[in-house]
Amino acid sequence: TAAVVADQSREAAAAVGNLLEAALQLGGQDPAARQGAVGAVLPAAAASLLNIEAAAAAVAAAAAADPANTNGAMDAAGKSAATITALLQQPLLDYIASGLRQPTPISHGSNETNTTTSRHRSSNEISIGNRNASGRHNAIGGKEAQLREAGSKQRMLDWAAVTGAAVLLRAQPPPHPQAQALLGALLPGEGWRLGAHDGGCGVGEAAQRLALAFAIVSSPLFSQDERAAAVAQLATSAVGTLGHVFALQQQQPTAALLETWLLSLLDGTIRTQLGRGAAPRSAQVAVAAAAAALVDHVLRHRLASPAAAGVAARFVDAVTDAVAGSKTARRMWAGEGKTAFQRLVSHSAFLPLLMAGGTPPLPSTAARTPLPLTTLLPLVECDWDTPQAEDDQSRARLAVAQLAAALVATHPSTRPDALVTPEAQAFGRQALPALPLLLAAYGATVSVADTALLAALRAIDRLTIASGSGDTGFHDGAAVASSLSKGPLAGAGYLWGSSAVAAHRAGALLPVSPEAAAAAVTIRTQVLQGGQSVDAQRVALTAVAPRHPASYDPSFVLPFAALGLQQSTLTVAAVTEGGLLALALRCLAASNVATRSAAVEVVAAVAAAVEAAAVQEAAVRGATPRLLQDLHALLPVLRALADQDPHQEPLSNV
């Protein structure tokens, strides 16, 4: 069988070679005629190449089963492949490099239309001349049919050329100069338009061409700078094609497959290539423009898609890292990120998508914890490692939250070690109106989605604090006492969720003057007294399973408690009975300096309130006699803990 396959391969190679030689002789020296002649044998060449590749696979399989009797067949198959590769590689690659067909829609708006249905005007041009009024409709209709027929033939030839080239390139990469020319033909900057009847190419054709370009980019042909430019070119064309896929009114199964492949291409190979060393500035600018276009396409068509929005978020993060070394690209990218963020938060689906996913529900054991809290032993004995199932709403919430965080982080001053420049502060002020939306959707948990929202909140907070240095507050590890009252998050009282919504409706979330800030404290007090601000059962879960997605994030909840105690929007009784004092004591041993600092502030505020009440022989507001007795007994311990330096090694036993 292997010998028969090898003989058939040899015959196919000889037949295609003879066809090609005859075609080139007929074409003579005229380049257009030679290209047209090559096109005439393209279908046969593609079929032969596919057959030979299949034959080689069959021979290899036979050789694996019986190596002793298939050496001759293997040699024959190899010679067949070498023969046809030598004959066809140059003409096929030249054909592609001269420009694949990117059809244009047929125009009906002119009495005289001159339309080229192919890149080869001499062989495929059909001209529609002047027609009288009575015959115009029939003439144009007939020419449209001819145009479609010619376009169909051209698409077949282009498909055959790309198919054949793909087989050839799997065996042998093209010469370096020709590879760059091929990329120019395979990767139009606007992407491949889809829909043959609307002046575009088929979904399969677009996928085939982009796959061939991907194979060329992945081959070891380019230097580092050349590869960076080729990756940017591939990203630009892939994003453009993806935009055309998104815009299809009727999504076809093949289009859905192409969409999935393009998203995986952007999220995999292209994103990985962006992190491999510095790229030329032109490549950085090009890939930043591609990322901005991707976000635009997602905002127009796919914001509710977890796959598309998630890929956009990760791609934005990758581009932010890739342009960090170029001041020009970095500034351009920051501008694109600011515009895209403003469009995202003003999108009609932004807040509904963030709210629909909701805060992760408490595990059943934690939800059954009796209140008020008396013991955590039932929670300590539970296994919290069981993963929680995610639904589409949760995945969509995560993707949108990550996209918001990624877009805010496009400004370089959001990095912890960067200076907060006046330009950065302007960026923050422009993003400030989004703060109520982000706080409304924020659940203050350590879930991945809430962590992304907190990153966006802290970036805006950082950019709007007028410090001019990289040290902007406790979330960067500085002393909490000097930063609790700074920034828009402090101005909002570190409220989140329904409390933030209520405060915003009362105009107390973003005070704009000292008078408004004083009034906001009163309103926040009323908001917090009107309902339970902190879930004590969730606090209990946080104390025993701090990494569970439903647990609170102490780095946000403890500043809320500390500032609330300082401003008297929270009572010592509420903080103690709600479990926040116990959580603060637990977090004195946290590894994060910011969390330890916030914990010290909570303990110090409780100790100060209890001590003041003892000196004045007065009651602590809201505290029962039993609670007050317990706090007095703990006062020496609270004082000692409040004097701890959070920048020293954490306490190991509290």
N, C-alpha and C positions, 0 to 999 in steps of 0.2 A: 504493500500500500504506500509506504513512504517513497519508493522508487517511482511509482505512478504519479504521486503528487509532485515530486521534483521535476519529472518530465513535463507535466502540465505547466508548472511554473516557468520552465525554460521556454516553452512554446508561447506562453502569454507574453513573456518579456520580449521575445523576438517579434511577435505580431505588433505589439505596441511600438516597439522601436522602428519597425518598417513604416507604420502609419505616421509616426512623428517625422521621420526623415522625408517621406513623400510630402507631408504637409509643409514642412519648412522649404522644400524645393519649390513648391507651388507658390509660396509666399514671396519668394525672391528676396530682394534687399529692402523692400518697403517695411518699416517696423510695424505699421498698422496692419498690413496684410499678413505679416508673419504672426502677429498676435491673434488675428482672426483665424489663421490656419491652426495655430496651437489650440485655440478654443474648439475647433472642429473635432479634435481627437481627445478632448478632456474627459468626456464620459467614459470612453473606452480605457483611458489611462487610469482613471480613478477606480474603475471596476477591476482592472488588472492588478493595481497596487493592493487593493483590499484582498483579492484572491491570493496574491503572493504572500501577503502577511499571514493570511489564514493557513496557507500551505506550510509556511515556515513553522507556525505553531503546531500543526499536525505532525510535521517531521520531528520537531523537538519532543513531542509527546511519544512518538514511536521510538525515538532514540533513548528516551528514559526507560522505556519498557524493554528494549532489545538493542543495546548499544553496539554489540558486535556486528550486527547485520545492517546497520543504518548509516554507517560512516559515509558511504558513497552518496546516499540520498541527502544527508546533511550538507555535504560539499556542493552537490548540485543545487540545492535550494539556496545556499549562500551565494553561489555564482549568479543565479537568476536574480536575486535581490540586488546584487551589486550591478548587474547589467542594466536593469531598468532604472535604478537610482542614478547611474551615470547618464542615462539618456534623458531622464525626465526632470531631474532636480532643477537645473538652470531654467529651462523654459517655464516650468510650473511656477517657480518662485518669482521669475520676472513678470509673469502674468498677474500674480497677486500684487506684487509691489507697484505695478503700474496703476493700481487703484481699483478696488472692488466696487461693484455697483451700489450706490446709495441712492435709491430712486427718489424722485420728486413727484408730488401730486400733479395730476393732469389739470391744466388750467382751462376754465370755461369762460373766462372774462374777456377774451380778446378775439377779434375777427381773424387775427393772424397769429398762429402759435408755431414756434419752432422748438420741438422737444427732442432731447437726446435721451434715449432709453438705455444707453450704455456709455461706458467710458471710451469706446471705440467709435467715434463719430462716422468714420468712413464706411463702416460695415453695418452699423445698426441704426443709423439716423433715419427717422421718418418725419418728413416735413409736412405740415398742414398749411396749405397756401390760402390765398383769398378765396372766399366762397360768396356766391350771391345769397341774398336773404332767403330765398325759397329752398335752397339746397344745403344751407349751413348746418341744420340740425342733423340730417342724415350723414353729411360728410364727417362732422365731428364724431358722431356715434361710431361710424365705420373706422375712423382713425383711432378712436379710443380702443376698439377691439384689437386693432393691429398693435397698438402700443402695449396693451396687456399681454398679447401673445409674444411680442418681442421681449418684453420684460420677463415673462415666464421662462423663455429660452435662456435669457441672460442669467437669471437666477440659477438655472440648472447648471450652466457652465461654471458660474462662480462657486456653486456648491461642490462640483466635481473638482475644481482646482484646489479648494481648501481641504477637501477630503484627501486628495492625493498628497498634498503638501504635508498634512498631518502624519500620514504614513511614512513619508520620506524623512520627516524631522524626528520621528521616533527612532529611526535607525542612524541618522547622521545630522547634527546641527548645521544650519546654514552658515555660510561665511559671514564674518562680523558686519561688513558694510551692508550686505543684503538683509541681515536680520533687522537692522534699524529701518531700512526701507519697508520691510514687511510690516513692522509695527505701525508705521505711518499709514499703511493701507488698511490694516486690521483694526485700528483703534481710532476712529473718528472722534474728535474732541467733544462733539455733542452726543456721542453714543449712537447706537443703531436704532433708527426709528422702526417701529413694528407695525405690521399690517400691510400686506401686499396691495390691498385694494385702496389704502389710504396713502400710497406713495412710500411705503416702508418695506422692509424685508420681513421674512418669516421669523418666528421665534426660534425655530431650529437653526436657521442660518446665523442669526445673531449669536446664539450659544456656541455654534461651531467656530465662528471667527474669533470670539473672545477666548475660547478654549485653546485655539492655536496660538493666539498672542500670549496667553498665559504660559504655554509650553516654551515659547521663545524666551520670555522674560525669565523663566526658571532655569534656563540652560546656562552653563558656565561660559558665556561669551563676553560678558561686559566687565569693565572695571567697576569699582565701587560707585564712582560718580555717575557712570553711564547706567548702572543698574538702578540707582536712585531716580534718575530721569525716566527710565523705562517703567518703573513702578508707579511713578506719578502719572505717566501717560496711561497706563493700564487702569489706575484708580479713576482718572477723569472719564475715560470711556465707559468703564463699568458703572459708574454713578449715573452718567447720562443715559445709558441703556436702562438702568433700573428705574429712572424717572419715567421713561417711556412705558415700561412694564406697569408701573403704578397707575399711569394715566389711562390704561386700557379700560374702557367702559364695561366690557364683558370679559371677565377673567377666564382664560382657558386653562385647562390642566397643564398644558405645556408651558404656558406663561408662568403659572405658579411654580413649576419646577425651575424655570430660569430665574425667577425671583429668589427662590431658596438658594440656588447655586451662587448667584451674584452676592447675596448677603453673606454667605459663608466665605466667598472669595475675599470680600472686604474685611471680614472679621478674622480671617485666618492668615493666609499668606501675605496679603498686602499690609495688614496691620503689623504683622511680625517684621516685615521688611523695613517698616518705618523706624523701628527701634534699633536697627543695625548700623550704628555709626552716623556721623554727620553727613548731610546731603548738601549739594550745591544750593545756593539761595533760590535759584529759579525753580528747582524741584520742590523746595519747601513751599514756595508761594503757590505752585501748581497743586500740590496735595492739599494745602489749606483751602484753596478754592474748591477742590473736589469735595472736601468735608463740608464746607458751607452749602454746597449744592445738595449733598446728601441730606443734611438737616432740613433744607427747604423742601425737598421731595417728601420727606417723612411728615413734616408739618402739614403739607397739602393733602396727603393721601393716606398715611399709615401711622398716625400718632397712637391709635388704639391697638396697634399690632406690637405685642411684646418683642417679637423677633426683630422687626425693623427698627423700633425705637431703641432697643437694647444695643443693636449693632451700631446705630448712630452715636449713642453715648460712648461706647468703647472706642469708636473710630475718632471721635472728637478728642478724647483723652490721649490717644496715641499721637495725634497731630500736635496737640499742645506740647507734648514732650519732644516731638521731632523738630519743632521750630524754635525751641528754647535757645539755640545757639546763634540765631540770626535776629538782630534787632529789627530789621525791616520786616521780615516775615512774622516776627512776634507781634509787632505793632499792628500789622494788617490783620492777623488772626484774632487779636483782642477785639478789634473793631467788629469783625464778623461775629465773634462770640457774643458781644453785647447786643447786637441787632437780633441775632437768633434767639437769645434768651428773652428779650422783650417780646418777640413774636410768640415764643412758647407760652409765657405766662399769660398773654392776652388771648391765647387760643381758647375757643369756647369749650373744648373738651379737657383742658388742662386740670382744672380743679375737680370736675366730676370723676376723672380717671384716678386722681390721687385719693379722693374720698371713698371711691367705690371699694378699693381693696381693703381699707380699714386697718385698724391696729390689730396685730396678731392676737387671737383669743387666748385667754388663760387656759392652761391645762386643767382638766377636770379636778385634779387633786388640789391645785391652788385655788380654784374657784370655790371649793367647798371649805376652805379655811375659815373657821368661825371668827367673827368680829365681836368686840375688839380683840386685837391680837394678844394672845397670852403665851403661846408657845409655837416654835417653828419645827419641833421634832417630827411631825407627820410629813413635812416637806423635805426634811433632811434625808429621810429614808427612801425617797422616791428616785426613780431612774429618769433623768431628764434628757437623755441622749436620743430618744426616739424622734426621728425627723417628722416635721409637720408637712402634710400635703399642701401643695399650692394649687390654686385655681387660676383661671385666665385673668380674673380681676386683680389678683395679687401680683401676677407676673406683669401685667400692664402697669400697675402702680409702681412697681420696682423699676421698670424700664423708663418711665417718665421721670421719676425721681432722680435716677442716675443721669438722665439727659440734662435735667436742670442743673445738677451739680457740676457736670462736665462743662457746660456752657459758661457758668460763672467762673470756673477755674481757668478759662482761657486767658484771663488777665494775669500776667506774671506776678503781680503784687499779692495775689492770694496765697502764694507759697509762704510757709512759716518764716523762712529766712530772708524774705525780700522786704525792701523798703516800701512803705505805703506812701506813694508820691501824690501830689495834688491831682495828677491825671487819674490815678487809681481811685482817689476819693470821689472824683466826678463820676467814674464808672459805678462806684458803690451807691452814690445818691440816685443815679438813674435806675439802678436795680432795686432801690428801697421800696417802691410801691408794691413789689412782689412779696414783701415780708409777711403781710397779713395772710396771703394765700398759702404761703409755705407753712406758717405757724398753724393755720387752720387744719391743714392736712397732716401735720406732724403728730406722731403718737408718743414721742419721747421714749421709745423703746430702743433696744439694741438690734432690732431686725435690720436686714440689709437695706430695705427701702427707707426706713427712718434714719439710718446712718447716712444715707445719701442726702436726704433732705437736710439733716443737721450740717453736713458739709457745705451745702449751699447757703444755709442760714449763717454759718460762721464766716464764710467768705464775704458775704455782704456786710456782716457786722465788722469784720476786720477792715474792709475798705472804707467804711464810713467813720471809723474812729480817727480823729484828727491828731495822730501822734507823730507821723512822719518817720517812724522807725519800725523795725521788724517786731518789737516787743509791744503787743497790743492788748494784753490782758491774760486772764487765767487760762484761756484755752491755748495759749502759747507757753504756759508754765510760769508766768509771773505771779506776784502776790495778788491774791484775790481781793484783799481789802481795798486795794487801789483801783480795782477794775470792775467791781460789781455794779457800780452806777454809771459805767461808760457804755456807749454804743447803743444801737437800736434794740438789741435783745434785752438789755437792762431796762431801756425805756418802756419796753413791752412787759416788763416784770417777769420775763421768762415764762410767760403763759403759753399754753399750747392747746390744740384741739378745741373743744366746745368753749372752754374759758376764753381762749384767744378770740373766737368768733364773737362772744358776748361783749368782750371789752372793745373790739373793733367797732361793733355796731353802736356802742356808746361813745365812740371817739376817744378811747383811752389807750389805744395800742401804740400809736406813733405820735406822742405829744411833740409839739413844735416850739414850745416856749417853757420857761420855768413855771409860769402860772399854770399852763396846761399840764405840765408834769405833776404839779401838786394836786390838781384836780383828778388826774389819772390815777394817782395812788388811792384816792377815796373811792373812785369807781371800781378799781380792781379789788379793793377790800369787799365791796358789796358783791362783786361777781363771785369771789371765792367763798364768801359766807352763804351765798345763795344756793350752793351745791357742793358736792364733794369734789375737791380739786385734784386729789390724789387717791388712787385706788390702793387701799391698804393691802389687799390681797396680792396685788402686783408688786408692791414694795416687799412683801414677805418672800415672794418668788425671787426677787432680785437679790435678796440677802443670801439665799441658799443656792441659787442657780443663776449667777450673774450673766452667763453667756447664752441663756435661753432666749430665743427671739422675742418672747413676750415680756421679758424683764425690762424694767426701766433702765435708761442710760444715766448712771449717777453723775456723769459730767455735765448733764443739763438739769436734772431734777434737784441736785444738791444746791447749785447756784440759785434755783428758784426758791428753795427753802431758806437759804441764807439771806437773800435779798428781801424775801417776805418777812422774815423776823426783824431785819433792820428797819424796814418801812412800816412794820406793824400791819401789813396786809394778811399775815398769818399769825396765829397765836401759838404760844409754846405748847398749849394743849393739843392743837391740831397737828403740829409737827411731831409731837411725842406719840400721841395715840394713833396717828396715821403711819407710824413706823419709820418716819424719816430720820428721827434721832438715832434709832438703832442702825439704820442704814449708814448714817454718817459715821457712827462708831466703827462699823464694819469696814468702811472705806478709808479709815485712817491707815489701814495696812495695804491700800491699793498701790499698784506699781506706778501709776500715772501721777505725776506731780500735780497736775491741774485738779484731778479728782481728790487727791489728799488735801489740797489747799481749800477746796470747797467744803470738804468734810470738816476741817478745822474751823472754818467760819461758822458752820451750823452749830457745832459744839460750843464755840465761844459765845454765840448769840444766846443759846439756851442758858449757859452758865451765867451770863450777864443778867438776863431777865430774872432768873431764880435768886441770884445774889442781891439784886436791887430790891426784890420783893422781901427778902429776909431782913435787909437793913431797915426798910420802911415799915416792916411788920404788916405788909399788905399782901393781898392774894394775887396770884398769877392769873391773868385774864383767861377765863375759860377752863381753868384747871380745877378738878375736884380735890377735896381735902386729901384723899388717898394719893392721887398723883402728885400733889404738892409735897406730901410727906416723902414720897419716893425720890423726887427731884432734890429735895434738901439733903437726903442721905447720900445722893450721888454727887453733890456739889464739889467736894474736894477732888474727886476723880475727874469731873468735867473741867475744873480749873487746870489741873495738871495736863490734861490732854489738849486743852485749848492753847497751852503755852508751847506745844510741840512745833518745831520748825518743819513744815511740809517738804522742804527741799533736802532734808536729811533722809537717811535710809528709813523706809517705812517700818512702822511698828509691826512686829511679827505676831504678837499675842495681845489682843485687846479684849 
